[in-house]
Amino acid sequence: MRLLLVEDDNHVAAALSAVLIRHGFDVTHARNGEEALQALVPEGPGFGVVLLDLGLPDQDGYEVCGKIRKRTATPVIMVTARSDVRSRIHGLNLGADDYVVKPYDTGELLARIHAVSRRTVHEDPAVTGSDDALRLGSVQIELPTRRVTVDGSVVQLTRKEFDLLALLAQRPGVVFRREQIISEVWRTSWEGTGRTLEVHVASLRAKLRMPALIETVRGVGYRLVAPGA
């Protein structure tokens, strides 16, 4: 996922960027509001999430958030030391999708980034379909009937294999952390379930006969690589 980090402190930005990159994000750093707005032009690369620090040197962060929301539906997470309820409400009213107060736990920040990205529907040229079905190249996933076909041939999947594939397929290119997958597919904690996840990924690759479809992001988790992407 491409992420726009708007942060005027270079030391903070460097440290946070290193963490985000380690977790599979492609980070672009904007040092002020003007740089952020220039990065979000329609002909630009496009971002999955904007991480917006409110303490910017050239413009008020709330003002920048309002301008961002006028030009794009990209999720915005505000990051600030202002912890009062009124500030949070003001940010949300301007169109922010979430609000993180400094100092924050990195794990919580990553979880919030993934949460807002899942709530936002993006069009991907490699992925077509509706709320009922997803098509990724030769793979079609029918959500209501839990039916998967490859080149028109039905592939028999277990319940958990289907749930895992459907989760990854709804956000192609997004890295899902192992803990996150275990929580959403198995509804349990990570401990003792890691090997189960690896086995299910291996089984999906074999049954779909597309070993490159699900990519392992070492030390983080997995992502689905849309055919042709």
N, C-alpha and C positions, 0 to 999 in steps of 0.2 A: 504494500500500500504506500502511495506517495503521501507524505505528511508535510505541511507547511508549519514550521516553527517560527513564531514571531516573538523574538526575545532580544532586548537591547544589550544585555550583559553577555559578552562573548564567552566568558568562562563558564557561566551557567549553561549557555547554549551548547558549548562544546561537550560538556559532561553529559547533558541530557541527550544530545544527538548520538553520542557513543552508545548509550543504553538503547535508544530506539533502533539504531542500525543493527545492534546485536540481536534485537527481537524481530528483525525482518523488514523494518520500515526503510523507505527511500526518503531521506530528510532534506528539505530545502530550508535554509535559514534566512529569514528576513529580519533586519536589525531595527526596523521602525515601521510605522504604519504605512508610509508611502511605498516602501519596498514590498510590503505584504500585498497592497492593493495592485501593484504592478504585476506581481506574480499570479494574481487571480484574474487576469484578463481572459476573455473567452477563447482566444487563440493560444492560450498557455497550455502547459502540460496536463493540468487537472490534478486535483488532490482529493484524497479520501477523507481527510480531517485537517482542520486548522487548529493549532494549539496556540492560543493568543494570550500573551502576557499583557496585563492592563497598564503597567507602568512604562509606557513608551515615551521617548524623548521629543517626538515631533507632534503627536496627536494623542488625545485622550483615547484610551483603549476602548471605552464604550462607543465612542464615535466611530472608531475603526470597525468595530463589530457591526454597527448599523450599516456602514457602507458595504461591508462584505456581504451582509444579508441581502442588500438590494441587487447585487450582481450575481450571486451564486447561492445554490442550496446546500453547498458543502457544509457538513457539520462543523460547528465551532465550539471548542472547549476553552472557556476562560480560565486563566491561571492568575491568581492574585493573592496578596496578603490581606486583602479586605475581607473580613470574615462575617461582617454584620449581615443580617437577613435582608435589610433594605438594598444593599449593594447586590446581593445575589438576585433578588427579584428584579432589580433594574436590568441586570445583564440578561436574564432570561426573557424579559419583555422586549429587549432589543433583538432577540432572535438567537441567542446562544443556546446550544443544545445541552450543555453541562457546565459546571462551575467547580473548579478545584482550588482549594485554599492552601497556600504555602504555610509551613512546610508540609509537603505531601509525601506519601509512601509511593515509591516507584511502581510497585505492583498494583496499587489501586489506580494510579494514572493509566497504566497499560490496560487494565480492565475497563476503565471508562472509555478509552479510545476505541477499543473493540466493540463496546456496547453501543456507542453512538453510530459507529460505522455500520453495524448490523441493522440498526433501525432506519437507515437511509437507503433508499433504493437508487442504485446507479445503473445506467445503461452501459453494457459492455458489448462491443461489436462482435465478440466471439461467443456471446451467450444470448440466446433468444428464448422466447417463451412467455408464459403468463404466470399468474399466481399458482396455477394448477400443474404446470409442466416447465421443465428447464431443458434446453438443448445445448449441448456443448460439442460441436462438431458432429461426430457420428453417434454420440451418446445422448439418449433422451431419458429424462427422469420424470415420471408422472407421479406427482406428490399424493393426490387423493387415493390412487389405486396402489401406490407403492410399487410401481412397475418400472423396470429399467430395461432399455433395449440398446443394443449396439448394432448399427447398420440394419435395424429392423428386427434383429433376433433378440428374443427375451433372454435376459441374464438372471439366473436365480440367485437372489441375495438373502442372507439372514436378516432378521429385524435390525440388529445393530449395524450390520454392514450397510443397509439402506440408510439408516439414520446418519451414519458417519458420512456417507457420500453426499446425502442431501445437505448436510450442514456445510461441508466444504464447497459444494457446487453453488450455493446461494451467494457466496462471496469469492468468486475466482480471483486468484492472485493475492488474497489476504492471508497472512500467516495466522493460523489458529494455534495458540499455545497448547501443549499437551494437557495441562491442568484444565484449561477451558473446554477442550473436547471431552475429556472424561466427565466433567461436571454436566455438560449439556446432553451428551449421548447416554452415559451410564448413570447419571444422576447420583454420583457419589464423589468421594475425594480421590486425589491422585494416588495416594499410598496403596501399593499392592495391585494397581490396575494398569500400570504402565506397559507391562508385557502383553496384556490383553489388547491394548490399542495397537501395538506393533503387529501383532498377529492379524488383526482385522485389516490393517492397511495392506499388509502383504497379500491377504486373501482377495481384497478388492482389486489390486493390481493384476493378480493372476486371472480372476474371473472376467474382468473387463478386457484382458489382453492388451492393456495399455499401461505398462510399467511407469512411463513418464508422466502419466496424468496426475498422480499425487506425488508431490515433491517433498522430500524430507529437508527441513531447515534445521541443520545440526544445532543441538543445544536449546532449541526453541519449540518446534512442533512441526506442523504440516501445512501445505497449501495446495490447492488444486490449480493446475496449469491448464488453462483453456486451450484446446487444440488450435493451432495457428497463431497463438498469442506470442 
